[in-house]
Amino acid sequence: MNDAEITFTIRLSATPRGARLARRLTVQQLVDWTCPFETAELLVAELANNAITHGRVPGRDFRLTLTLTPTDTLCIEVTDARGDTMPREPGYGLLLVEALAEVWGTRLGPPPTKTVWAELRASKPPRPHRGFHDAVTQDPVAPAIKNKAPRERTSPNHPQTPGLPPHLTHKGDHPQLGLR
């Protein structure tokens, strides 16, 4: 648990490059704060993408704010320059935000801005999403792989050089091509 609220804020261009930077800077900031970053990375990617797609005004930036509270709640806020376009029917992206965040919402800021925010617990260990993990400790575990040597396929009619497919090794009869 932190003793004080910590905040990181940055303005980024409302371009795909700005959205990508928002995601990467979030990961770096959460690593610096020793917080799990996987879920926050996905949330920031979606919120920043929405800001550059639906909230973009030429010549205006969007703002990313990360706030870590003393109770280990991470608040992610993305503010864009289109307060006139509030999210309506949630599309796939906002369904993802709803699934990953503990709570999320929108608020109008000083005209012409709006902020879409999401909160999650920063102290939760990340869920394993790839590979094999120990059921108790959640540590990565290498899968048991049986190293079998490949069987050599040979037949009296089609001799084969080991390691090469039959069509590259046999120069004789080929019944499918009509060669005899």
N, C-alpha and C positions, 0 to 999 in steps of 0.2 A: 504494500500500500504506500502511496506517495504522501508526503506531508503537505504539499501545496499543489494547486492547479498549475499545470504546465500547458502552454499554448504555442503552436507553430502556425504561422499564417504566411501565405505567399500568393501573389498575383501572377497569373499565367495567361499567355495568349490563348484566345478562344479558337484554337486550331487542334488538329490531331496530335501535333507535337506537344502542345500544352497539356492535353489530356494524358499523354504518355508520361510526361514529366511529373504530373500530379501523382500518378501511380507510383513511379519510381521514388519520388521524394517522400511519399508516405511510407514506403518500405524502409527507406534509410532512416527516417525519423523514428519509426517504431523500433527499429533495431537499436538505435542510439538510446531509446528509452527502455530497452530490454523488455519489450512487449511483443506478444505474438502478432504477426502482421498479415497472415494469409487471408483472413476474412476481411480485414480492413482494406487490403489491396483490391479485393474484388468489389467492395462497396465503392471505393474511390474511383475505380475504373468505370463503373457504371454511372455514378453521379457526374463525373467529369465529362464522360461521353455525352450524357444528356445535356449538360451545359453547353457544349460546343455544337451540338446538333439542334436542340430546340431553343436554347437560350442565347444564341449568338447574335450579337449586333456588330456589324463591321466597325473595327477600330476600338472595340471595348474588350476588356479582359474578363476573366472569371477569377474568383478568389477561392482558395482552399484553406480551410482552417481545421486543425486537429487540436483537440483539447483533451488532456488526460486529467481527470479529477482525482481528489484524494481517495475516493472510493473505488478507484480503478475502472471507471467508466470512460470509454473513449467516445467522444462526440466528434463526428465528421460533418463538416458543413461545406457545401459548395454553393457559392453565390454567383449568379449571372446577371446580365443586364436586361432581362426580359421579364419584368414583373407582371406584364400583361398576359403571359402564357403560363398558367399554373398547370401542373400535371392533372389530367382528367382521368380517363379510364386507364388504370395501370396496364402498361404493355409488359412484354417479357422482362425488360430491364427492371422496372419497378417491382415486379413479382419477385425477382431475385433479391432486390433490396429488402423487401418485406420478409423473405425467407431467412436472410442472413442477419438482419439487424434485430435487436430486441425491441426497439421502437424507432419510428422514423416519421417525418412529417415535412411540411413546408411552412414558410412564413414570408410575408411581404416585408421588404426592408425599405430604406429610404427610396423613394421613386428614382429610377425605374427598376429597382433590383428585387430579386426574390432569392430565398435561400432554401435549399433542400438539405435536410439534415438526417443523420442516422446515428444511433447510439448502440454500443455493444460493450460487453465486459472485456476489459483488456487483460484480465488475469486468467481467463480460460485458456487451458492449453489448446493448441491447434488440433483440430481433428485430422487424423491421418487420411489423406486423400489418394495416395498412390502407394503401391508396393505393399509389403507385408509388415505388420506391426504386432508386437507382443500384446496379448489381450489384457495383461495387467498393467505393465509399465508404459505401454504405447511406444516403446523404443523400436526403431526400424530393425527388421530382422531380414537377413538374406534368405531367399527361398532355397529349399533343398533341390538342387538340380542334379539329376543323374547324368553323368557324362558317359554316354554310350558311344562307342565308335560306330560310325556309319557302316552298315553292311555293304559289302561289295557285291554288286549284282553281276553275275556272269552266267552265261548259258553256252552250251556247245555251239548253238547257231549264231550267237552274237557275243563274241569275246569283247571285253571292255577293259580299257586302261583304267586303273583305280583312280577315283576322284573326278573323272570326266563323264558327262552324260553320254548315253549310248549313241545318240545321233551325231556326236562329234568324234567317236572313236572307231566305228565300224565302217569299212569301205566296201563291204560285200553286198549281199542280197538285201533288198528293202522291199518287202511285199506291198506296202501301201503305195509306193511310188512306181511300182511295176518294174523295178530293177532286178535282174537276175543274172 
